[in-house]
Amino acid sequence: MTAKRKKTARRQSAIRDTILAILTAAIAGGVVELLTTHVAHAAGWESLKVFSGVDYSSGDYGEATKTDIVYVPLTVKYETGPWTLRATTSYIRIHGPANVVGGGDNGSIITTGTNTRLSRSGPGDILLGLTYSLDSLWAKGWFIDFTGKVKVPTADENKGLGTGKTDFTAQLDLAKILGPITPFATLAYRKIGEPATYRLHDAWNGSIGVQYGISDSVSTGVSFDYRESASPTGADPRELFGYVNVGLTEKWSIDLYGVAGLSDGSPDVAAGFQLTFRTH
């Protein structure tokens, strides 16, 4: 196959995978209302939310060539009183050097493996989370959440879609309502399972930002996000994150967001959307 045909085939493959990702999100969003409404009524749950969307990121991560990633999550969140249970499954496609490995909800991991450029795709890791909120402070405008998360290694380790190991995360979230303005902050510590073929270490991450309520149905926000690199030789990811949330109906909303990378450990740019359906 000539170089031109190979390039055309790669472009067609990328287009097909991106279309598949978008269709996956669209189909998930289309069937969510029917499924969740019946399940919620049958189980008597207080609140059930389902999220889906498409995330696209691109960057060189300090390498000679860039990596493009398409990530399509599907999340179900059940809330009852101060407790929230969350489960996420996903589809992921990575096109770039083989030493860029999927890292679950904490971005990509840069390893010391080969930097041969290739494409791989398939199911991502499953993420499970349990959150306890201090609801006694809600009346005072404070939101304080304690969260424990587990990454179940369902992504194909041989394809580089995940590390093949289980991760554990402890996280603290703070927010304070000040009229239309809500400052917020997150601090988390991640216990990372170490693969046999390359070294990883535990890592801290955090963010600080502010949200502004434009109206009852529209809000926007921006944050600075920092993550300690899980790789001993990788740069710490630092990013600026901005978003707009729009309430479409009482049950449906959409988030549109963009990311600007500030270090070699981050993608240069990223953008995406998230569609949310809630039963209550």
Residue pairs with C-beta under 8 A, 6 or more apart in sequence:
1 9
10 95
10 119
13 119
14 68
14 95
14 119
17 70
17 93
17 119
17 121
18 56
18 70
18 93
20 91
21 54
21 70
21 71
21 72
21 91
21 93
22 54
24 52
24 72
24 74
24 91
25 52
25 53
25 54
25 72
25 275
28 50
28 52
28 74
29 52
29 275
29 277
32 50
32 52
32 277
33 251
33 277
36 48
36 50
36 76
36 277
36 279
37 279
39 45
39 48
40 47
40 48
40 279
40 280
45 78
45 80
45 279
46 79
46 80
46 81
46 280
47 78
47 79
47 80
47 278
47 279
47 280
48 76
48 77
48 78
48 79
48 278
48 279
48 280
49 76
49 77
49 78
49 79
49 276
49 277
49 278
49 279
50 74
50 75
50 76
50 77
50 276
50 277
51 73
51 74
51 75
51 77
51 274
51 275
51 276
52 72
52 73
52 74
52 75
52 274
52 275
53 72
53 73
53 255
53 272
53 273
53 274
53 275
54 70
54 71
54 72
54 272
54 273
55 69
55 70
55 71
55 72
55 73
55 270
55 271
55 272
56 68
56 69
56 70
56 71
56 270
56 271
56 272
57 68
57 69
57 71
57 259
57 267
57 269
57 270
58 66
58 67
58 68
58 69
58 267
58 268
58 269
58 270
59 66
59 67
59 261
59 266
59 267
59 268
59 269
60 66
60 67
60 264
60 268
61 67
61 97
61 100
61 108
61 110
61 264
61 265
61 266
61 267
62 110
62 234
62 235
62 264
62 265
63 96
63 97
63 99
63 100
63 110
63 115
64 115
65 96
65 97
65 115
65 117
66 96
66 268
67 94
67 95
67 96
67 97
67 100
67 108
67 267
68 94
68 95
68 96
69 92
69 93
69 94
69 95
69 96
69 102
69 108
69 267
70 92
70 93
71 90
71 91
71 92
71 93
71 124
71 272
72 90
72 91
72 92
73 88
73 89
73 90
73 124
74 88
74 89
74 90
75 86
75 87
75 88
76 86
76 87
76 88
77 84
77 85
77 86
78 84
78 85
78 86
79 85
81 135
82 132
82 133
82 134
82 135
83 130
83 131
83 132
83 133
84 129
84 130
84 131
84 133
84 145
85 129
85 130
85 131
86 127
86 128
86 129
86 130
86 131
87 126
87 127
87 128
87 129
88 105
88 126
88 127
88 128
89 123
89 124
89 126
89 154
90 123
90 124
90 125
91 121
91 122
91 123
91 124
92 102
92 121
92 122
92 123
92 124
92 155
92 161
93 119
93 120
93 121
94 100
94 102
94 108
94 119
94 120
94 121
94 160
94 161
95 117
95 118
95 119
96 117
96 118
97 114
97 115
97 116
97 117
98 113
98 114
98 115
98 116
98 117
98 118
98 160
99 110
99 111
99 112
99 113
99 114
99 115
100 108
100 109
100 110
100 111
100 160
101 108
101 109
101 110
101 111
101 160
101 161
101 162
101 163
102 108
102 109
102 124
102 125
102 155
102 160
102 161
102 162
102 163
103 109
103 162
103 163
103 230
104 124
104 125
104 127
104 151
104 155
104 162
104 167
105 127
105 149
105 151
106 190
106 203
106 205
106 227
106 230
107 227
107 237
107 265
107 266
107 267
108 267
109 163
109 200
109 230
109 231
109 234
110 229
110 231
110 233
110 234
110 235
110 265
111 198
111 231
112 198
112 199
112 231
112 233
113 197
113 198
120 156
120 159
120 160
120 161
121 159
121 161
122 155
122 156
122 159
122 161
123 154
123 155
123 156
123 161
124 154
124 155
124 161
124 162
125 151
125 152
125 153
125 154
125 155
125 162
126 151
126 152
126 154
127 149
127 150
127 151
127 152
128 149
128 150
128 152
129 147
129 148
129 149
129 150
130 147
130 148
130 149
131 145
131 146
131 147
131 148
132 145
132 146
132 147
133 143
133 144
133 145
133 146
134 142
134 144
134 145
137 143
137 144
141 176
141 177
141 178
142 174
142 175
142 176
142 177
143 173
143 174
143 175
143 176
143 177
143 184
144 172
144 173
144 174
145 171
145 172
145 173
146 171
146 172
147 169
147 170
147 171
147 172
147 173
148 168
148 169
148 170
148 171
149 167
149 168
149 169
149 171
150 166
150 167
150 168
150 169
151 166
151 167
151 168
151 169
152 166
153 162
153 163
153 164
153 165
153 166
153 193
154 162
155 161
155 162
155 164
156 162
157 163
157 164
157 195
163 192
163 193
163 195
163 200
164 193
164 195
165 192
165 193
165 194
165 195
166 193
167 190
167 191
167 192
167 193
168 190
168 191
169 188
169 189
169 190
169 191
170 188
170 189
171 186
171 187
171 188
171 189
172 186
172 187
172 188
173 184
173 185
173 186
174 184
174 185
174 186
175 182
175 183
175 184
175 185
176 182
176 183
176 184
180 212
180 213
180 214
181 210
181 211
181 212
181 213
182 210
182 211
182 212
182 213
182 221
183 208
183 209
183 210
183 211
184 208
184 209
184 210
184 211
184 223
185 206
185 207
185 208
185 209
186 205
186 206
186 207
186 208
187 204
187 205
187 206
188 204
188 205
188 206
189 202
189 203
189 204
190 202
190 203
190 204
190 205
190 230
191 202
192 200
192 201
192 202
192 203
192 230
193 200
194 200
194 201
198 231
199 231
199 232
200 230
200 231
201 230
201 232
202 230
203 227
203 228
203 229
203 230
204 227
204 228
205 225
205 226
205 227
205 228
206 225
206 226
207 223
207 224
207 225
207 226
207 241
208 223
208 224
209 221
209 222
209 223
209 224
209 241
210 221
210 222
210 223
211 219
211 220
211 221
212 219
212 220
212 221
213 219
214 220
216 247
217 246
217 247
218 244
218 245
218 246
218 247
219 244
219 245
220 242
220 243
220 244
220 245
221 242
221 243
221 245
222 240
222 241
222 242
222 243
223 240
223 241
223 242
224 238
224 239
224 240
224 241
225 237
225 238
225 239
225 240
225 241
226 236
226 237
226 238
227 236
227 237
227 238
227 265
228 236
229 235
229 236
229 237
229 265
234 264
234 265
235 263
235 264
235 265
236 263
236 265
237 261
237 263
237 265
237 266
238 261
238 262
238 263
238 265
238 266
239 259
239 260
239 261
239 262
239 266
240 259
240 260
240 262
241 257
241 258
241 259
242 257
242 258
242 259
243 255
243 256
243 257
243 258
244 255
244 256
244 257
245 253
245 254
245 255
246 253
246 254
246 255
246 256
247 253
248 254
251 277
251 278
251 279
252 275
252 276
252 277
253 275
253 276
253 278
254 273
254 274
254 275
254 276
255 273
255 274
255 276
256 272
256 273
257 271
257 272
257 273
257 274
258 269
258 270
258 271
259 266
259 267
259 269
259 270
259 271
260 268
260 269
261 267
261 268
261 269
261 270
